[in-house]
Amino acid sequence: MRLGMLIWCGLAYASTSLAATPDYARQFQRDCSGCHGHKADKSAFNKAPPLITLSQSQAIEGMTAIRDGGGTGAAARAKARLTDDQIKGLAAFIQTQK
């Protein structure tokens, strides 16, 4: 009985942890790849460098600046709803594409 309860608790914890983990790869493909390319290797509108050429801190600084009023058009609209945690997660995902 105890073993069954321990297994159930472990599975409940694991499923909660997995469900709470954001999928930044999916978010990037859905929200960013149209302009930045599926591997973050395209220059968006000949304004932004390929994201894979940026360091993680440069990507965070750039997305935050655009979100906080430093951009117009599609770039500003795409980043307007991002939280600080999402920006950090997307920047970390971009580093995996190098």
Rosetta blueprint (number, residue, H / E / L):
1 M L
2 R H
3 L H
4 G H
5 M H
6 L H
7 I H
8 W H
9 C H
10 G H
11 L H
12 A H
13 Y H
14 A H
15 S H
16 T H
17 S H
18 L H
19 A H
20 A H
21 T L
22 P L
23 D L
24 Y H
25 A H
26 R H
27 Q H
28 F H
29 Q H
30 R H
31 D H
32 C L
33 S H
34 G H
35 C H
36 H H
37 G L
38 H L
39 K L
40 A L
41 D L
42 K L
43 S L
44 A E
45 F L
46 N L
47 K L
48 A E
49 P L
50 P L
51 L H
52 I H
53 T H
54 L L
55 S L
56 Q H
57 S H
58 Q H
59 A H
60 I H
61 E H
62 G H
63 M H
64 T H
65 A H
66 I H
67 R H
68 D H
69 G H
70 G H
71 G L
72 T L
73 G H
74 A H
75 A H
76 A H
77 R H
78 A H
79 K H
80 A L
81 R L
82 L L
83 T L
84 D H
85 D H
86 Q H
87 I H
88 K H
89 G H
90 L H
91 A H
92 A H
93 F H
94 I H
95 Q H
96 T L
97 Q L
98 K L
